[in-house]
């Protein structure tokens, strides 16, 4: 997002507008976008707290399954975000390399 803000005037204007909205409660857009992931990681913690007070074996089994599924979902989302970040870094590096190569070829043509 930082690169988009630096390179794209329209995106920078959108960020300024979005962060000025009352619903944002003076938070940055990047912080607000992290809320769903934070909420997802809390589910397993809440379920573990419920499990402590659950007596019936059948209900305990169900809750343990829910904990496993919520932790798996959080891992999947985290992995997807990491892959997305890695892809963005790779794209940025390729962009810089192709620009660097273009500069070299332009310099050779000018000599």
Biopython code that builds the backbone (N, CA, C, O; Angstrom):
import numpy as np
from Bio.PDB.StructureBuilder import StructureBuilder

atoms = [
    (1, "UNK", "N", (0.820, -1.189, 0.000)),
    (1, "UNK", "CA", (0.000, 0.000, 0.000)),
    (1, "UNK", "C", (0.865, 1.255, 0.000)),
    (1, "UNK", "O", (0.505, 2.276, -0.584)),
    (2, "UNK", "N", (2.010, 1.157, 0.664)),
    (2, "UNK", "CA", (2.899, 2.311, 0.717)),
    (2, "UNK", "C", (3.357, 2.705, -0.682)),
    (2, "UNK", "O", (3.376, 3.886, -1.030)),
    (3, "UNK", "N", (3.727, 1.699, -1.485)),
    (3, "UNK", "CA", (4.146, 1.978, -2.862)),
    (3, "UNK", "C", (3.017, 2.603, -3.663)),
    (3, "UNK", "O", (3.235, 3.546, -4.423)),
    (4, "UNK", "N", (1.809, 2.077, -3.491)),
    (4, "UNK", "CA", (0.655, 2.625, -4.215)),
    (4, "UNK", "C", (0.432, 4.081, -3.838)),
    (4, "UNK", "O", (0.144, 4.915, -4.696)),
    (5, "UNK", "N", (0.566, 4.381, -2.554)),
    (5, "UNK", "CA", (0.372, 5.757, -2.113)),
    (5, "UNK", "C", (1.417, 6.683, -2.724)),
    (5, "UNK", "O", (1.108, 7.805, -3.125)),
    (6, "UNK", "N", (2.652, 6.203, -2.790)),
    (6, "UNK", "CA", (3.728, 7.035, -3.324)),
    (6, "UNK", "C", (3.607, 7.226, -4.831)),
    (6, "UNK", "O", (3.912, 8.300, -5.348)),
    (7, "UNK", "N", (3.163, 6.191, -5.534)),
    (7, "UNK", "CA", (3.180, 6.210, -6.993)),
    (7, "UNK", "C", (1.860, 6.617, -7.641)),
    (7, "UNK", "O", (1.848, 7.041, -8.797)),
    (8, "UNK", "N", (0.753, 6.495, -6.917)),
    (8, "UNK", "CA", (-0.555, 6.687, -7.530)),
    (8, "UNK", "C", (-1.307, 7.814, -6.820)),
    (8, "UNK", "O", (-1.736, 7.658, -5.677)),
    (9, "UNK", "N", (-1.461, 8.930, -7.494)),
    (9, "UNK", "CA", (-2.124, 10.098, -6.915)),
    (9, "UNK", "C", (-3.571, 9.779, -6.549)),
    (9, "UNK", "O", (-4.043, 10.189, -5.488)),
    (10, "UNK", "N", (-4.272, 9.061, -7.401)),
    (10, "UNK", "CA", (-5.677, 8.717, -7.131)),
    (10, "UNK", "C", (-5.793, 7.860, -5.878)),
    (10, "UNK", "O", (-6.692, 8.064, -5.062)),
    (11, "UNK", "N", (-4.890, 6.910, -5.726)),
    (11, "UNK", "CA", (-4.919, 6.054, -4.538)),
    (11, "UNK", "C", (-4.617, 6.872, -3.288)),
    (11, "UNK", "O", (-5.254, 6.687, -2.252)),
    (12, "UNK", "N", (-3.646, 7.776, -3.385)),
    (12, "UNK", "CA", (-3.301, 8.640, -2.255)),
    (12, "UNK", "C", (-4.504, 9.498, -1.859)),
    (12, "UNK", "O", (-4.775, 9.675, -0.671)),
    (13, "UNK", "N", (-5.224, 10.028, -2.844)),
    (13, "UNK", "CA", (-6.428, 10.819, -2.560)),
    (13, "UNK", "C", (-7.505, 9.955, -1.915)),
    (13, "UNK", "O", (-8.186, 10.396, -0.990)),
    (14, "UNK", "N", (-7.661, 8.724, -2.402)),
    (14, "UNK", "CA", (-8.632, 7.806, -1.804)),
    (14, "UNK", "C", (-8.282, 7.530, -0.344)),
    (14, "UNK", "O", (-9.160, 7.548, 0.519)),
    (15, "UNK", "N", (-7.000, 7.276, -0.065)),
    (15, "UNK", "CA", (-6.571, 7.001, 1.312)),
    (15, "UNK", "C", (-6.886, 8.192, 2.220)),
    (15, "UNK", "O", (-7.387, 8.016, 3.330)),
    (16, "UNK", "N", (-6.596, 9.377, 1.753)),
    (16, "UNK", "CA", (-6.877, 10.582, 2.535)),
    (16, "UNK", "C", (-8.369, 10.696, 2.803)),
    (16, "UNK", "O", (-8.786, 10.975, 3.928)),
    (17, "UNK", "N", (-9.174, 10.479, 1.765)),
    (17, "UNK", "CA", (-10.628, 10.539, 1.924)),
    (17, "UNK", "C", (-11.116, 9.458, 2.890)),
    (17, "UNK", "O", (-11.882, 9.746, 3.809)),
    (18, "UNK", "N", (-10.674, 8.219, 2.682)),
    (18, "UNK", "CA", (-11.144, 7.094, 3.502)),
    (18, "UNK", "C", (-10.794, 7.304, 4.970)),
    (18, "UNK", "O", (-11.616, 7.048, 5.850)),
    (19, "UNK", "N", (-9.590, 7.762, 5.232)),
    (19, "UNK", "CA", (-9.158, 7.940, 6.617)),
    (19, "UNK", "C", (-9.815, 9.139, 7.279)),
    (19, "UNK", "O", (-9.769, 9.267, 8.502)),
    (20, "UNK", "N", (-10.426, 10.018, 6.495)),
    (20, "UNK", "CA", (-11.113, 11.176, 7.072)),
    (20, "UNK", "C", (-12.571, 10.884, 7.417)),
    (20, "UNK", "O", (-13.238, 11.720, 8.027)),
    (21, "UNK", "N", (-13.074, 9.716, 7.038)),
    (21, "UNK", "CA", (-14.467, 9.361, 7.301)),
    (21, "UNK", "C", (-14.684, 9.094, 8.789)),
    (21, "UNK", "O", (-13.817, 8.537, 9.463)),
    (22, "UNK", "N", (-15.856, 9.499, 9.294)),
    (22, "UNK", "CA", (-16.180, 9.312, 10.711)),
    (22, "UNK", "C", (-16.141, 7.845, 11.123)),
    (22, "UNK", "O", (-15.736, 7.525, 12.240)),
    (23, "UNK", "N", (-16.558, 6.958, 10.233)),
    (23, "UNK", "CA", (-16.589, 5.528, 10.555)),
    (23, "UNK", "C", (-15.193, 4.976, 10.841)),
    (23, "UNK", "O", (-15.060, 3.939, 11.490)),
    (24, "UNK", "N", (-14.171, 5.650, 10.371)),
    (24, "UNK", "CA", (-12.799, 5.181, 10.589)),
    (24, "UNK", "C", (-12.317, 5.463, 12.012)),
    (24, "UNK", "O", (-11.334, 4.875, 12.463)),
    (25, "UNK", "N", (-12.999, 6.349, 12.708)),
    (25, "UNK", "CA", (-12.653, 6.687, 14.100)),
    (25, "UNK", "C", (-11.165, 7.015, 14.246)),
    (25, "UNK", "O", (-10.492, 6.550, 15.166)),
    (26, "UNK", "N", (-10.680, 7.824, 13.315)),
    (26, "UNK", "CA", (-9.294, 8.312, 13.304)),
    (26, "UNK", "C", (-8.248, 7.207, 13.169)),
    (26, "UNK", "O", (-7.097, 7.380, 13.571)),
    (27, "UNK", "N", (-8.649, 6.089, 12.608)),
    (27, "UNK", "CA", (-7.710, 4.996, 12.382)),
    (27, "UNK", "C", (-7.195, 5.061, 10.950)),
    (27, "UNK", "O", (-7.842, 5.616, 10.062)),
    (28, "UNK", "N", (-6.024, 4.486, 10.749)),
    (28, "UNK", "CA", (-5.476, 4.395, 9.404)),
    (28, "UNK", "C", (-6.154, 3.231, 8.686)),
    (28, "UNK", "O", (-6.558, 2.254, 9.316)),
    (29, "UNK", "N", (-6.274, 3.341, 7.373)),
    (29, "UNK", "CA", (-6.934, 2.307, 6.575)),
    (29, "UNK", "C", (-6.227, 0.961, 6.717)),
    (29, "UNK", "O", (-6.882, -0.076, 6.813)),
    (30, "UNK", "N", (-4.913, 0.973, 6.731)),
    (30, "UNK", "CA", (-4.149, -0.267, 6.865)),
    (30, "UNK", "C", (-4.485, -0.985, 8.173)),
    (30, "UNK", "O", (-4.592, -2.211, 8.203)),
    (31, "UNK", "N", (-4.650, -0.218, 9.252)),
    (31, "UNK", "CA", (-5.011, -0.814, 10.544)),
    (31, "UNK", "C", (-6.405, -1.431, 10.498)),
    (31, "UNK", "O", (-6.631, -2.511, 11.044)),
    (32, "UNK", "N", (-7.327, -0.749, 9.852)),
    (32, "UNK", "CA", (-8.702, -1.249, 9.746)),
    (32, "UNK", "C", (-8.743, -2.523, 8.903)),
    (32, "UNK", "O", (-9.507, -3.441, 9.201)),
    (33, "UNK", "N", (-7.937, -2.580, 7.867)),
    (33, "UNK", "CA", (-7.910, -3.765, 7.012)),
    (33, "UNK", "C", (-7.372, -4.991, 7.749)),
    (33, "UNK", "O", (-7.639, -6.122, 7.342)),
    (34, "UNK", "N", (-6.622, -4.780, 8.822)),
    (34, "UNK", "CA", (-6.072, -5.901, 9.599)),
    (34, "UNK", "C", (-7.098, -6.485, 10.564)),
    (34, "UNK", "O", (-6.905, -7.598, 11.055)),
    (35, "UNK", "N", (-8.174, -5.772, 10.847)),
    (35, "UNK", "CA", (-9.172, -6.235, 11.825)),
    (35, "UNK", "C", (-9.741, -7.622, 11.538)),
    (35, "UNK", "O", (-9.834, -8.424, 12.467)),
    (36, "UNK", "N", (-10.125, -7.947, 10.308)),
    (36, "UNK", "CA", (-10.678, -9.300, 10.081)),
    (36, "UNK", "C", (-9.697, -10.411, 10.446)),
    (36, "UNK", "O", (-10.101, -11.429, 11.008)),
    (37, "UNK", "N", (-8.424, -10.230, 10.137)),
    (37, "UNK", "CA", (-7.432, -11.260, 10.483)),
    (37, "UNK", "C", (-7.284, -11.361, 11.997)),
    (37, "UNK", "O", (-7.167, -12.460, 12.539)),
    (38, "UNK", "N", (-7.288, -10.224, 12.677)),
    (38, "UNK", "CA", (-7.189, -10.244, 14.138)),
    (38, "UNK", "C", (-8.398, -10.941, 14.744)),
    (38, "UNK", "O", (-8.273, -11.696, 15.708)),
    (39, "UNK", "N", (-9.552, -10.686, 14.181)),
    (39, "UNK", "CA", (-10.774, -11.325, 14.671)),
    (39, "UNK", "C", (-10.712, -12.834, 14.448)),
    (39, "UNK", "O", (-11.115, -13.611, 15.313)),
    (40, "UNK", "N", (-10.216, -13.237, 13.308)),
    (40, "UNK", "CA", (-10.109, -14.656, 12.979)),
    (40, "UNK", "C", (-9.211, -15.387, 13.977)),
    (40, "UNK", "O", (-9.512, -16.511, 14.376)),
    (41, "UNK", "N", (-8.120, -14.758, 14.377)),
    (41, "UNK", "CA", (-7.218, -15.402, 15.335)),
    (41, "UNK", "C", (-7.821, -15.466, 16.734)),
    (41, "UNK", "O", (-7.425, -16.314, 17.534)),
    (42, "UNK", "N", (-8.761, -14.595, 17.039)),
    (42, "UNK", "CA", (-9.403, -14.616, 18.364)),
    (42, "UNK", "C", (-10.391, -15.761, 18.535)),
    (42, "UNK", "O", (-10.647, -16.194, 19.659)),
    (43, "UNK", "N", (-10.945, -16.254, 17.443)),
    (43, "UNK", "CA", (-11.955, -17.307, 17.557)),
    (43, "UNK", "C", (-11.434, -18.528, 18.298)),
    (43, "UNK", "O", (-12.116, -19.057, 19.175)),
    (44, "UNK", "N", (-10.238, -18.978, 17.959)),
    (44, "UNK", "CA", (-9.721, -20.174, 18.638)),
    (44, "UNK", "C", (-9.478, -19.892, 20.118)),
    (44, "UNK", "O", (-9.674, -20.773, 20.955)),
    (45, "UNK", "N", (-9.054, -18.678, 20.446)),
    (45, "UNK", "CA", (-8.860, -18.334, 21.863)),
    (45, "UNK", "C", (-10.181, -18.355, 22.625)),
    (45, "UNK", "O", (-10.249, -18.849, 23.751)),
    (46, "UNK", "N", (-11.217, -17.821, 22.011)),
    (46, "UNK", "CA", (-12.539, -17.832, 22.652)),
    (46, "UNK", "C", (-13.062, -19.256, 22.807)),
    (46, "UNK", "O", (-13.624, -19.611, 23.844)),
    (47, "UNK", "N", (-12.876, -20.053, 21.785)),
    (47, "UNK", "CA", (-13.336, -21.445, 21.855)),
    (47, "UNK", "C", (-12.566, -22.232, 22.914)),
    (47, "UNK", "O", (-13.141, -23.090, 23.584)),
    (48, "UNK", "N", (-11.288, -21.955, 23.070)),
    (48, "UNK", "CA", (-10.502, -22.621, 24.117)),
    (48, "UNK", "C", (-11.011, -22.238, 25.503)),
    (48, "UNK", "O", (-11.033, -23.066, 26.413)),
    (49, "UNK", "N", (-11.420, -20.982, 25.659)),
    (49, "UNK", "CA", (-11.989, -20.550, 26.939)),
    (49, "UNK", "C", (-13.309, -21.267, 27.202)),
    (49, "UNK", "O", (-13.580, -21.675, 28.331)),
    (50, "UNK", "N", (-14.130, -21.420, 26.168)),
    (50, "UNK", "CA", (-15.403, -22.141, 26.305)),
    (50, "UNK", "C", (-15.136, -23.603, 26.647)),
    (50, "UNK", "O", (-15.842, -24.195, 27.463)),
    (51, "UNK", "N", (-14.125, -24.176, 26.025)),
    (51, "UNK", "CA", (-13.790, -25.587, 26.252)),
    (51, "UNK", "C", (-13.459, -25.866, 27.720)),
    (51, "UNK", "O", (-13.790, -26.931, 28.241)),
    (52, "UNK", "N", (-12.812, -24.915, 28.380)),
    (52, "UNK", "CA", (-12.457, -25.090, 29.797)),
    (52, "UNK", "C", (-13.682, -25.338, 30.674)),
    (52, "UNK", "O", (-13.605, -26.034, 31.686)),
    (53, "UNK", "N", (-14.808, -24.760, 30.270)),
    (53, "UNK", "CA", (-16.021, -24.858, 31.085)),
    (53, "UNK", "C", (-17.039, -25.848, 30.521)),
    (53, "UNK", "O", (-18.175, -25.913, 30.991)),
    (54, "UNK", "N", (-16.636, -26.606, 29.529)),
    (54, "UNK", "CA", (-17.536, -27.581, 28.911)),
    (54, "UNK", "C", (-17.282, -28.952, 29.524)),
    (54, "UNK", "O", (-16.151, -29.439, 29.557)),
    (55, "UNK", "N", (-18.348, -29.556, 30.004)),
    (55, "UNK", "CA", (-18.227, -30.825, 30.718)),
    (55, "UNK", "C", (-18.524, -32.020, 29.822)),
    (55, "UNK", "O", (-17.788, -33.007, 29.844)),
    (56, "UNK", "N", (-19.581, -31.943, 29.044)),
    (56, "UNK", "CA", (-20.016, -33.085, 28.230)),
    (56, "UNK", "C", (-18.993, -33.420, 27.147)),
    (56, "UNK", "O", (-18.521, -32.547, 26.419)),
    (57, "UNK", "N", (-18.665, -34.708, 27.063)),
    (57, "UNK", "CA", (-17.654, -35.163, 26.103)),
    (57, "UNK", "C", (-18.027, -34.860, 24.658)),
    (57, "UNK", "O", (-17.174, -34.459, 23.865)),
    (58, "UNK", "N", (-19.285, -35.050, 24.316)),
    (58, "UNK", "CA", (-19.721, -34.800, 22.935)),
    (58, "UNK", "C", (-19.518, -33.328, 22.574)),
    (58, "UNK", "O", (-19.021, -33.010, 21.493)),
    (59, "UNK", "N", (-19.902, -32.438, 23.482)),
    (59, "UNK", "CA", (-19.733, -31.004, 23.228)),
    (59, "UNK", "C", (-18.250, -30.631, 23.197)),
    (59, "UNK", "O", (-17.837, -29.784, 22.405)),
    (60, "UNK", "N", (-17.455, -31.259, 24.054)),
    (60, "UNK", "CA", (-16.012, -30.993, 24.060)),
    (60, "UNK", "C", (-15.393, -31.387, 22.713)),
    (60, "UNK", "O", (-14.560, -30.666, 22.164)),
    (61, "UNK", "N", (-15.815, -32.538, 22.197)),
    (61, "UNK", "CA", (-15.304, -32.990, 20.894)),
    (61, "UNK", "C", (-15.656, -31.993, 19.791)),
    (61, "UNK", "O", (-14.830, -31.678, 18.934)),
    (62, "UNK", "N", (-16.881, -31.510, 19.827)),
    (62, "UNK", "CA", (-17.329, -30.540, 18.818)),
    (62, "UNK", "C", (-16.507, -29.256, 18.925)),
    (62, "UNK", "O", (-16.060, -28.709, 17.918)),
    (63, "UNK", "N", (-16.316, -28.788, 20.144)),
    (63, "UNK", "CA", (-15.560, -27.545, 20.343)),
    (63, "UNK", "C", (-14.099, -27.728, 19.935)),
    (63, "UNK", "O", (-13.508, -26.831, 19.335)),
    (64, "UNK", "N", (-13.518, -28.877, 20.255)),
    (64, "UNK", "CA", (-12.133, -29.136, 19.848)),
    (64, "UNK", "C", (-12.005, -29.157, 18.323)),
    (64, "UNK", "O", (-11.015, -28.682, 17.768)),
    (65, "UNK", "N", (-13.004, -29.705, 17.664)),
    (65, "UNK", "CA", (-13.012, -29.689, 16.199)),
    (65, "UNK", "C", (-13.116, -28.250, 15.684)),
    (65, "UNK", "O", (-12.448, -27.882, 14.718)),
    (66, "UNK", "N", (-13.945, -27.455, 16.326)),
    (66, "UNK", "CA", (-14.086, -26.050, 15.931)),
    (66, "UNK", "C", (-12.770, -25.295, 16.139)),
    (66, "UNK", "O", (-12.397, -24.451, 15.324)),
    (67, "UNK", "N", (-12.076, -25.600, 17.224)),
    (67, "UNK", "CA", (-10.778, -24.963, 17.486)),
    (67, "UNK", "C", (-9.793, -25.316, 16.375)),
    (67, "UNK", "O", (-9.112, -24.446, 15.833)),
    (68, "UNK", "N", (-9.729, -26.599, 16.048)),
    (68, "UNK", "CA", (-8.806, -27.040, 14.992)),
    (68, "UNK", "C", (-9.129, -26.363, 13.664)),
    (68, "UNK", "O", (-8.227, -25.930, 12.947)),
    (69, "UNK", "N", (-10.412, -26.274, 13.340)),
    (69, "UNK", "CA", (-10.811, -25.648, 12.069)),
    (69, "UNK", "C", (-10.515, -24.148, 12.055)),
    (69, "UNK", "O", (-10.074, -23.611, 11.039)),
    (70, "UNK", "N", (-10.757, -23.476, 13.174)),
    (70, "UNK", "CA", (-10.500, -22.034, 13.216)),
    (70, "UNK", "C", (-9.002, -21.753, 13.140)),
    (70, "UNK", "O", (-8.584, -20.785, 12.504)),
    (71, "UNK", "N", (-8.191, -22.593, 13.785)),
    (71, "UNK", "CA", (-6.738, -22.418, 13.696)),
    (71, "UNK", "C", (-6.241, -22.693, 12.279)),
    (71, "UNK", "O", (-5.347, -22.006, 11.785)),
    (72, "UNK", "N", (-6.819, -23.691, 11.634)),
    (72, "UNK", "CA", (-6.448, -23.996, 10.250)),
    (72, "UNK", "C", (-6.828, -22.837, 9.325)),
    (72, "UNK", "O", (-6.061, -22.465, 8.437)),
    (73, "UNK", "N", (-8.006, -22.278, 9.538)),
    (73, "UNK", "CA", (-8.444, -21.145, 8.713)),
    (73, "UNK", "C", (-7.507, -19.952, 8.902)),
    (73, "UNK", "O", (-7.144, -19.282, 7.935)),
    (74, "UNK", "N", (-7.119, -19.691, 10.145)),
    (74, "UNK", "CA", (-6.199, -18.582, 10.417)),
    (74, "UNK", "C", (-4.845, -18.827, 9.744)),
    (74, "UNK", "O", (-4.255, -17.905, 9.183)),
    (75, "UNK", "N", (-4.360, -20.060, 9.801)),
    (75, "UNK", "CA", (-3.085, -20.394, 9.134)),
    (75, "UNK", "C", (-3.202, -20.218, 7.621)),
    (75, "UNK", "O", (-2.293, -19.691, 6.980)),
    (76, "UNK", "N", (-4.323, -20.662, 7.058)),
    (76, "UNK", "CA", (-4.527, -20.536, 5.608)),
    (76, "UNK", "C", (-4.534, -19.073, 5.174)),
    (76, "UNK", "O", (-3.908, -18.710, 4.178)),
    (77, "UNK", "N", (-5.241, -18.241, 5.923)),
    (77, "UNK", "CA", (-5.296, -16.813, 5.592)),
    (77, "UNK", "C", (-3.910, -16.199, 5.733)),
    (77, "UNK", "O", (-3.481, -15.419, 4.882)),
    (78, "UNK", "N", (-3.212, -16.549, 6.805)),
    (78, "UNK", "CA", (-1.866, -16.028, 7.026)),
    (78, "UNK", "C", (-0.932, -16.431, 5.886)),
    (78, "UNK", "O", (-0.156, -15.612, 5.394)),
    (79, "UNK", "N", (-1.009, -17.677, 5.475)),
    (79, "UNK", "CA", (-0.179, -18.174, 4.373)),
    (79, "UNK", "C", (-0.511, -17.442, 3.067)),
    (79, "UNK", "O", (0.385, -17.084, 2.302)),
    (80, "UNK", "N", (-1.791, -17.230, 2.826)),
    (80, "UNK", "CA", (-2.210, -16.505, 1.622)),
    (80, "UNK", "C", (-1.672, -15.082, 1.634)),
    (80, "UNK", "O", (-1.200, -14.587, 0.611)),
    (81, "UNK", "N", (-1.739, -14.421, 2.787)),
    (81, "UNK", "CA", (-1.216, -13.057, 2.900)),
    (81, "UNK", "C", (0.295, -13.027, 2.682)),
    (81, "UNK", "O", (0.812, -12.131, 2.015)),
    (82, "UNK", "N", (1.000, -14.003, 3.243)),
    (82, "UNK", "CA", (2.452, -14.066, 3.045)),
    (82, "UNK", "C", (2.783, -14.288, 1.571)),
    (82, "UNK", "O", (3.695, -13.658, 1.034)),
    (83, "UNK", "N", (2.044, -15.180, 0.920)),
    (83, "UNK", "CA", (2.267, -15.419, -0.512)),
    (83, "UNK", "C", (2.009, -14.162, -1.326)),
    (83, "UNK", "O", (2.749, -13.852, -2.260)),
    (84, "UNK", "N", (0.958, -13.443, -0.968)),
    (84, "UNK", "CA", (0.623, -12.199, -1.668)),
    (84, "UNK", "C", (1.746, -11.170, -1.484)),
    (84, "UNK", "O", (2.149, -10.505, -2.438)),
    (85, "UNK", "N", (2.245, -11.048, -0.247)),
    (85, "UNK", "CA", (3.343, -10.116, 0.014)),
    (85, "UNK", "C", (4.593, -10.508, -0.770)),
    (85, "UNK", "O", (5.270, -9.654, -1.342)),
    (86, "UNK", "N", (4.890, -11.805, -0.791)),
    (86, "UNK", "CA", (6.059, -12.284, -1.538)),
    (86, "UNK", "C", (5.907, -12.001, -3.026)),
    (86, "UNK", "O", (6.868, -11.605, -3.686)),
    (87, "UNK", "N", (4.708, -12.203, -3.553)),
    (87, "UNK", "CA", (4.453, -11.932, -4.967)),
    (87, "UNK", "C", (4.633, -10.449, -5.270)),
    (87, "UNK", "O", (5.198, -10.089, -6.302)),
    (88, "UNK", "N", (4.153, -9.589, -4.371)),
    (88, "UNK", "CA", (4.324, -8.148, -4.563)),
    (88, "UNK", "C", (5.797, -7.759, -4.548)),
    (88, "UNK", "O", (6.234, -6.943, -5.359)),
    (89, "UNK", "N", (6.568, -8.345, -3.621)),
    (89, "UNK", "CA", (8.005, -8.062, -3.564)),
    (89, "UNK", "C", (8.700, -8.526, -4.841)),
    (89, "UNK", "O", (9.553, -7.824, -5.384)),
    (90, "UNK", "N", (8.330, -9.705, -5.310)),
    (90, "UNK", "CA", (8.912, -10.234, -6.545)),
    (90, "UNK", "C", (8.581, -9.329, -7.728)),
    (90, "UNK", "O", (9.451, -9.021, -8.543)),
    (91, "UNK", "N", (7.332, -8.907, -7.819)),
    (91, "UNK", "CA", (6.924, -8.007, -8.908)),
    (91, "UNK", "C", (7.696, -6.694, -8.855)),
    (91, "UNK", "O", (8.113, -6.173, -9.889)),
    (92, "UNK", "N", (7.886, -6.159, -7.646)),
    (92, "UNK", "CA", (8.630, -4.910, -7.494)),
    (92, "UNK", "C", (10.085, -5.098, -7.924)),
    (92, "UNK", "O", (10.652, -4.243, -8.604)),
    (93, "UNK", "N", (10.685, -6.220, -7.524)),
    (93, "UNK", "CA", (12.073, -6.511, -7.903)),
    (93, "UNK", "C", (12.197, -6.656, -9.417)),
    (93, "UNK", "O", (13.124, -6.117, -10.021)),
    (94, "UNK", "N", (11.262, -7.383, -10.029)),
    (94, "UNK", "CA", (11.282, -7.543, -11.487)),
    (94, "UNK", "C", (11.130, -6.203, -12.192)),
    (94, "UNK", "O", (11.776, -5.946, -13.208)),
    (95, "UNK", "N", (10.279, -5.364, -11.647)),
    (95, "UNK", "CA", (10.064, -4.036, -12.216)),
    (95, "UNK", "C", (11.363, -3.222, -12.158)),
    (95, "UNK", "O", (11.738, -2.558, -13.125)),
    (96, "UNK", "N", (12.042, -3.289, -11.002)),
    (96, "UNK", "CA", (13.298, -2.557, -10.841)),
    (96, "UNK", "C", (14.381, -3.117, -11.758)),
    (96, "UNK", "O", (15.155, -2.363, -12.347)),
    (97, "UNK", "N", (14.433, -4.448, -11.876)),
    (97, "UNK", "CA", (15.435, -5.063, -12.747)),
    (97, "UNK", "C", (15.198, -4.708, -14.210)),
    (97, "UNK", "O", (16.146, -4.424, -14.942)),
    (98, "UNK", "N", (13.949, -4.723, -14.636)),
    (98, "UNK", "CA", (13.668, -4.400, -16.038)),
    (98, "UNK", "C", (13.958, -2.931, -16.308)),
    (98, "UNK", "O", (14.411, -2.586, -17.399)),
    (99, "UNK", "N", (13.705, -2.061, -15.337)),
    (99, "UNK", "CA", (14.019, -0.644, -15.497)),
    (99, "UNK", "C", (15.531, -0.458, -15.550)),
    (99, "UNK", "O", (16.040, 0.320, -16.356)),
    (100, "UNK", "N", (16.250, -1.183, -14.680)),
    (100, "UNK", "CA", (17.709, -1.116, -14.665)),
    (100, "UNK", "C", (18.282, -1.602, -15.998)),
    (100, "UNK", "O", (19.203, -0.990, -16.539)),
    (101, "UNK", "N", (17.739, -2.697, -16.524)),
    (101, "UNK", "CA", (18.179, -3.216, -17.817)),
    (101, "UNK", "C", (17.897, -2.242, -18.940)),
    (101, "UNK", "O", (18.695, -2.107, -19.867)),
    (102, "UNK", "N", (16.765, -1.565, -18.860)),
    (102, "UNK", "CA", (16.406, -0.576, -19.877)),
    (102, "UNK", "C", (17.395, 0.587, -19.848)),
    (102, "UNK", "O", (17.801, 1.089, -20.896)),
    (103, "UNK", "N", (17.779, 1.010, -18.648)),
    (103, "UNK", "CA", (18.755, 2.095, -18.539)),
    (103, "UNK", "C", (20.086, 1.700, -19.169)),
    (103, "UNK", "O", (20.706, 2.492, -19.879)),
    (104, "UNK", "N", (20.521, 0.462, -18.902)),
    (104, "UNK", "CA", (21.790, -0.001, -19.470)),
    (104, "UNK", "C", (21.730, -0.043, -20.992)),
    (104, "UNK", "O", (22.668, 0.382, -21.667)),
    (105, "UNK", "N", (20.630, -0.555, -21.528)),
    (105, "UNK", "CA", (20.530, -0.638, -22.995)),
    (105, "UNK", "C", (20.428, 0.757, -23.605)),
    (105, "UNK", "O", (20.950, 0.988, -24.695)),
    (106, "UNK", "N", (19.763, 1.690, -22.922)),
    (106, "UNK", "CA", (19.686, 3.068, -23.413)),
    (106, "UNK", "C", (21.066, 3.724, -23.393)),
    (106, "UNK", "O", (21.413, 4.478, -24.302)),
    (107, "UNK", "N", (21.855, 3.434, -22.349)),
    (107, "UNK", "CA", (23.209, 3.996, -22.263)),
    (107, "UNK", "C", (24.093, 3.465, -23.381)),
    (107, "UNK", "O", (24.889, 4.210, -23.951)),
    (108, "UNK", "N", (23.957, 2.169, -23.701)),
    (108, "UNK", "CA", (24.755, 1.573, -24.778)),
    (108, "UNK", "C", (24.389, 2.197, -26.121)),
    (108, "UNK", "O", (25.258, 2.407, -26.967)),
    (109, "UNK", "N", (23.106, 2.494, -26.316)),
    (109, "UNK", "CA", (22.657, 3.091, -27.577)),
    (109, "UNK", "C", (23.194, 4.509, -27.729)),
    (109, "UNK", "O", (23.498, 4.945, -28.838)),
    (110, "UNK", "N", (23.309, 5.228, -26.612)),
    (110, "UNK", "CA", (23.758, 6.621, -26.653)),
    (110, "UNK", "C", (25.267, 6.748, -26.840)),
    (110, "UNK", "O", (25.746, 7.828, -27.185)),
    (111, "UNK", "N", (26.026, 5.677, -26.622)),
    (111, "UNK", "CA", (27.499, 5.753, -26.745)),
    (111, "UNK", "C", (27.957, 5.629, -28.146)),
    (111, "UNK", "O", (29.159, 5.673, -28.409)),
]
sb = StructureBuilder()
sb.init_structure("model")
sb.init_model(0)
sb.init_chain("A")
sb.init_seg("    ")
for serial, (resi, resn, name, xyz) in enumerate(atoms, 1):
    if name == "N":
        sb.init_residue(resn, " ", resi, " ")
    sb.init_atom(name, np.array(xyz, "f"), 0.0, 1.0, " ", f" {name:<3s}", serial, name[0])
structure = sb.get_structure()
